[in-house]
Amino acid sequence: MVYYRKINEKVHDVTFRSGAFGRVKLVLFSVFRAVIIIGMSYIILGPVINIVSNSFFSGSDVYNPSVFMIPLNPTLENYRRAFVRLDYFRTLGYTLVYIVTITLIQIFVCSMVGYGFARFDFPLKKLLFGCVIVTIVLPAHVIMLPLYQHFRKWDVLGIIEAVTGEAANLLSSETPMYLMTLFGTGLRSGLFIYIFRQFFRGLPKEIEEAAFIDGAGPWYTYFAIMLANAMPAVITVAVFSMVWQYNDMFYARLFSMPTSHILTFRLSTLQATVEFADQVKDPLISQLAVYAGITLVLLPILFIYFTLQKYFVEGIERSGIVG
């Protein structure tokens, strides 16, 4: 009995120590995780909070060394200047029409191409899909000069030049972006094709087989059945496309799009506009209007994200981006 009692005491002691060690590890891991999350949150949200805070600064707050983050004399004058000089509602309307149109075209084209890669066999399929992957990893800056020259002297088999005497100049408009998107080479179109391909590959083939047995053709099956079941991927692509088109400055500058039609493009000239139109000579004061403009530009994207957040997360989980 004494022997068994000693064994039980040793087992209890080992169990207690292992349990205590496990609790210590859990506490240390929780502290480490909290530090990492707080640090990352500060890195990501710190600049945003600073911009929003500075947008309410007055001129006296800028030159007051005791003011940090929280203005002593908050004002909405910066928002008034930004709102007027951005022509906010009018420019936002143009921008939304532009990005929604591009997004709808991208969803239609990329889903169709992705469905073709996922379900059909055709010559050079692997080579063509390899070209799609290349468009994902190839920086847009590499082809900026050929793109510029192509749309500066745009022609179709020499027909336009033969009829009019010179090629068409499509710059200074949104037409190049519409054409690129329509032919599956728009902003991040390669990634969207990949997302749709992965999603369609994950759907059971029995869905299509049942449709074919009922007499449905490939086009009806795609539009009525496959695309309807691809809503998670559609929402994921829609959110990504709208955000990237909304924030795009590279193609807007490359194709010399009108600044009055793109809100983020107009934001890039806001400080100079405020200094000239409002006769603000101090760059630190005019910079406050830029902070207010950045906040106004952020609002539509935040609204879109928080509205579609639930569907966006579900779409990422099911669209093949991870896993």
C-alpha positions in Angstrom: 0.0 0.0 0.0 2.8 2.4 0.9 4.4 1.6 -2.5 1.3 2.4 -4.4 0.7 5.5 -2.4 4.1 6.9 -3.3 3.5 6.1 -7.0 0.2 8.0 -6.9 1.9 11.0 -5.2 4.6 11.1 -7.9 2.0 10.8 -10.6 0.0 13.6 -9.0 3.1 15.8 -8.7 4.1 15.3 -12.3 0.5 16.0 -13.4 0.4 19.2 -11.3 3.7 20.4 -12.7 2.8 19.6 -16.3 -0.6 21.4 -15.8 1.1 24.4 -14.3 3.7 24.5 -17.1 0.9 24.3 -19.7 -0.9 27.2 -18.1 2.3 29.3 -18.1 2.8 28.5 -21.8 -0.8 29.5 -22.5 -0.4 32.8 -20.7 2.9 33.6 -22.4 1.4 32.7 -25.8 -1.6 34.9 -25.1 0.6 37.8 -24.1 2.9 37.3 -27.2 -0.2 37.2 -29.5 -1.7 40.3 -27.9 1.6 42.2 -28.4 1.8 41.2 -32.1 -1.8 42.1 -32.8 -1.5 45.5 -31.1 1.7 46.2 -32.9 0.3 45.3 -36.3 -2.9 47.3 -35.6 -0.8 50.3 -34.7 1.3 50.0 -37.9 -1.8 49.6 -40.1 -4.3 51.9 -38.3 -1.8 54.5 -36.9 -1.4 56.4 -40.2 -5.2 56.4 -40.8 -5.9 57.7 -37.4 -3.3 60.4 -37.8 -4.8 61.5 -41.1 -8.3 61.7 -39.8 -7.1 63.6 -36.7 -5.1 66.1 -38.7 -8.0 66.7 -41.0 -9.7 68.6 -38.1 -6.6 70.7 -37.2 -6.8 74.4 -37.5 -3.9 76.7 -38.5 -3.1 77.4 -34.8 -2.9 73.7 -34.0 -0.4 73.1 -36.7 2.2 75.4 -35.1 1.4 74.5 -31.5 4.1 72.0 -30.4 1.9 70.8 -27.5 -0.8 69.5 -29.8 -0.6 65.8 -30.7 -3.3 63.8 -32.4 -6.2 65.7 -30.7 -6.7 69.2 -32.0 -7.3 72.0 -29.5 -9.3 74.1 -32.0 -11.0 71.6 -34.2 -12.5 73.0 -37.5 -14.4 71.7 -40.5 -12.8 74.3 -42.8 -10.5 71.7 -44.2 -13.4 69.5 -45.2 -15.2 72.5 -46.8 -12.2 73.2 -49.0 -11.7 69.5 -49.9 -15.4 69.0 -50.6 -15.5 72.1 -52.9 -12.2 71.6 -54.7 -12.8 67.9 -55.3 -16.3 68.7 -56.5 -17.0 65.7 -54.4 -20.5 64.4 -55.3 -20.1 65.0 -59.0 -16.6 63.4 -59.2 -17.7 60.5 -57.0 -20.7 59.9 -59.3 -18.4 59.7 -62.3 -16.0 57.4 -60.4 -18.7 55.0 -59.2 -20.2 54.7 -62.7 -16.7 54.0 -64.1 -15.7 51.4 -61.5 -19.1 49.6 -61.4 -19.0 49.3 -65.2 -15.4 47.9 -65.2 -16.3 45.5 -62.3 -19.4 44.1 -64.2 -17.3 43.6 -67.3 -14.6 41.9 -65.3 -17.0 39.6 -63.6 -18.6 38.6 -66.9 -15.3 38.1 -68.8 -13.2 36.5 -66.1 -15.9 34.1 -64.9 -16.4 32.9 -68.5 -12.7 32.4 -69.1 -12.2 30.8 -65.7 -15.2 28.4 -66.5 -13.6 27.5 -69.8 -10.2 26.7 -68.1 -12.0 24.7 -65.4 -14.3 22.5 -67.4 -13.2 22.3 -71.1 -10.3 20.7 -72.8 -8.9 22.5 -75.9 -5.6 22.9 -77.7 -2.8 24.8 -75.9 -4.9 25.0 -72.8 -1.9 24.7 -70.4 0.1 27.2 -72.4 -2.8 29.8 -72.4 -3.3 29.3 -68.7 0.4 29.8 -68.2 0.0 33.1 -69.9 -2.8 34.0 -67.5 -0.4 33.2 -64.6 2.3 35.4 -66.2 -0.1 38.4 -66.2 -0.5 37.9 -62.4 3.3 38.0 -61.7 4.4 40.4 -64.4 4.5 44.0 -63.1 2.4 46.4 -65.1 5.4 48.8 -65.4 7.1 46.3 -67.6 4.6 46.8 -70.4 3.6 50.4 -69.8 5.5 51.8 -72.9 4.0 49.2 -75.3 0.5 49.9 -73.8 0.9 53.6 -74.2 2.1 53.4 -77.8 -0.6 50.8 -78.6 -3.5 53.0 -77.5 -1.9 56.2 -78.8 -2.0 54.8 -82.3 -4.8 52.2 -81.9 -5.9 50.4 -85.0 -7.6 47.1 -86.1 -5.6 45.4 -88.9 -4.9 48.8 -90.4 -8.5 49.4 -91.2 -8.9 52.7 -89.3 -5.7 54.2 -90.8 -6.8 53.1 -94.3 -10.2 54.8 -93.8 -9.3 58.0 -91.9 -5.7 58.4 -92.9 -4.3 57.9 -89.3 -4.7 55.6 -86.4 -7.1 56.5 -83.5 -5.7 58.1 -80.4 -7.6 56.6 -77.4 -5.7 58.4 -74.7 -7.2 61.0 -72.5 -10.3 58.8 -71.9 -11.4 55.6 -70.1 -11.6 53.7 -73.4 -8.3 51.8 -73.0 -9.4 50.4 -69.7 -12.7 49.3 -71.1 -11.0 47.6 -74.0 -8.4 45.9 -71.8 -11.1 44.7 -69.4 -13.3 43.4 -72.2 -10.6 41.2 -73.5 -9.5 39.9 -70.1 -6.3 41.9 -69.7 -7.6 44.6 -67.4 -6.4 45.5 -63.9 -5.8 42.2 -62.0 -7.9 40.2 -64.6 -5.4 37.3 -64.5 -6.0 36.9 -60.7 -9.8 37.0 -61.2 -9.6 34.3 -63.9 -7.6 32.2 -61.5 -10.1 32.7 -58.7 -13.0 31.7 -60.9 -11.1 28.7 -62.3 -10.4 27.4 -58.8 -14.0 27.9 -57.7 -15.5 26.2 -60.7 -13.1 23.3 -60.3 -14.4 22.8 -56.8 -18.0 22.5 -57.9 -19.3 18.9 -58.6 -19.5 17.9 -62.2 -22.8 16.2 -61.5 -24.5 19.7 -61.6 -23.5 20.2 -65.2 -24.2 16.6 -66.2 -27.8 16.9 -64.8 -28.3 20.1 -66.8 -27.0 18.4 -70.0 -29.3 15.5 -69.5 -32.2 17.9 -69.2 -31.2 19.3 -72.6 -29.4 22.5 -71.5 -26.5 23.7 -73.6 -23.1 25.0 -72.4 -24.1 28.6 -72.5 -27.4 28.1 -70.6 -25.6 25.8 -68.1 -23.0 28.5 -67.5 -25.3 31.5 -67.1 -28.3 29.8 -65.3 -26.5 27.2 -63.2 -22.7 27.6 -62.8 -22.6 31.4 -62.5 -25.5 31.3 -60.1 -23.6 28.9 -57.8 -20.5 31.0 -58.0 -21.8 33.9 -56.0 -19.1 33.7 -53.3 -16.4 34.0 -56.0 -18.4 36.8 -57.8 -18.6 38.8 -54.6 -14.9 38.3 -53.8 -14.0 39.5 -57.3 -16.5 42.4 -57.2 -15.0 43.7 -53.9 -11.4 43.3 -55.1 -12.1 44.9 -58.5 -14.0 47.9 -57.1 -11.3 48.6 -54.5 -8.4 48.2 -56.9 -10.1 50.2 -59.7 -11.0 52.9 -57.2 -7.4 53.2 -55.9 -5.7 52.9 -59.3 -3.4 55.7 -60.2 -1.0 53.9 -62.5 -3.4 53.4 -65.5 -5.2 56.7 -64.8 -1.9 58.5 -65.3 -0.6 56.2 -68.1 -3.7 56.8 -70.2 -4.1 60.5 -69.2 -7.7 60.0 -68.0 -9.6 63.2 -67.1 -9.0 64.2 -63.5 -12.6 65.2 -63.2 -13.7 61.6 -63.7 -11.5 59.8 -61.2 -11.8 60.8 -57.5 -8.4 59.5 -56.4 -6.7 61.0 -59.4 -8.3 64.4 -58.5 -7.1 64.0 -55.0 -3.5 64.0 -56.2 -3.9 67.6 -57.4 -5.9 68.8 -54.4 -3.1 70.6 -52.6 -2.1 72.6 -55.6 -5.7 73.4 -56.3 -6.3 74.6 -52.7 -3.2 76.7 -52.8 -4.2 78.4 -56.1 -8.0 78.7 -55.7 -8.1 79.5 -52.0 -4.9 81.6 -52.0 -3.4 79.4 -49.3 0.4 80.1 -49.3 1.4 77.9 -46.4 1.9 74.3 -47.5 1.3 73.0 -44.0 -2.2 74.6 -44.0 -3.0 73.3 -47.5 -1.9 69.9 -46.5 -4.7 69.8 -43.9 -7.2 70.0 -46.8 -5.5 67.0 -48.3 -6.0 65.0 -45.1 -9.7 65.9 -45.2 -9.8 64.9 -48.9 -8.2 61.5 -48.1 -10.8 60.9 -45.4 -13.6 61.7 -47.9 -12.1 59.4 -50.5 -11.9 56.6 -47.9 -15.6 56.7 -47.0 -17.1 55.0 -50.1 -14.6 52.1 -49.9 -15.2 51.6 -46.2 -18.9 51.6 -46.8 -18.6 49.0 -49.6 -16.4 46.8 -47.4 -18.5 46.9 -44.3 -21.7 46.3 -46.3 -20.2 43.2 -48.1 -17.9 42.0 -45.3 -19.8 38.8 -44.5 -20.1 37.7 -48.1 -16.5 38.8 -48.8 -15.1 36.5 -46.1 -17.3 33.6 -47.2 -16.1 34.2 -50.8 -12.4 34.1 -49.9 -12.9 30.8 -48.0 -14.6 29.2 -50.9 -13.0 30.7 -54.0 -9.6 29.0 -53.9 -7.5 31.9 -52.7 -6.3 30.0 -49.7 -5.9 26.3 -49.1 
